[in-house]
């Protein structure tokens, strides 16, 4: 599933929110496909703090729908 748009605005927000380091951003941006970039981002979200900042970066880059999907358990009921 490719609901996250990892190209337009998100890398800048990940930098601004200090979610990823410069070398981590390079790792993400070196991936060619959307799926590859999304996978690289997820691989680097290893702490709760990074995850929280990632959600904020998604909001700031106009991807509130993804935040809603993540925080609402993808629409699944427990």
N, C-alpha and C positions, 0 to 999 in steps of 0.2 A: 504494500500500500504506500502510495507517495502523496500523502496529504500535506506534508510539510514542504514549503517552497524554500530550498536552502540557498538560493542564489540572490534574489532581489531584496536587499535590506537586512536579511538575517545575519550574514557574516559581520556586518558593521555593528549590529546590535549585540552580537556575541562578544565583540571586542569592547564596546562601550560598557557593557554590564560586567565585564571581567569574568565571563563564563569560561572562555578559553584563552590560552596564551597565544602569542604570535606564532610559535612553532606548531601549536595545535590547530590554529586557523589555517596555516599553510598545509597541514596534513589534510584537512577537510577540503580546502580549495583545490588540491591536487587530484582529488577524485573527479572523474570525468562525468559520470552519470548522476542524476538526481538521487537514485537509489544508493549509489556509492557515497555521496555526500551525506545523506541522511544517516546511513549506517556509521559513517565516521563520526558524526556528531554524537550519536547515541553511544558509541564506544567510549567517548571521552566524558560522558556525564556520570562520573563515578562517586560523587558526593551529593548529599541532600541539598547543600548550598548551591552547587552547580545546577542541579535540577530546578531549584526555585528561580535562579537567575535565568535559566533557559526559558522558563515559562514567561518571565517578564520580557525577555528579548523577543519571544514570539508575539506577545501582545504589542510591543513597540514596532514590530515590523508588519503589523496588520494581519496577523494570523490568529486572532482570537478564537476562531472556529477550532483550531487545533488545540488550544488551551482548554476549551470546553470539552473536547473529545477526551483529552488526557485526564482532566480532573473529574469528569463524569464517568470514568471507567469505560469509555467507548460505548456508552449507552447500555452497558450490561448491568443487571441488577444482581446484587450479592445475596 
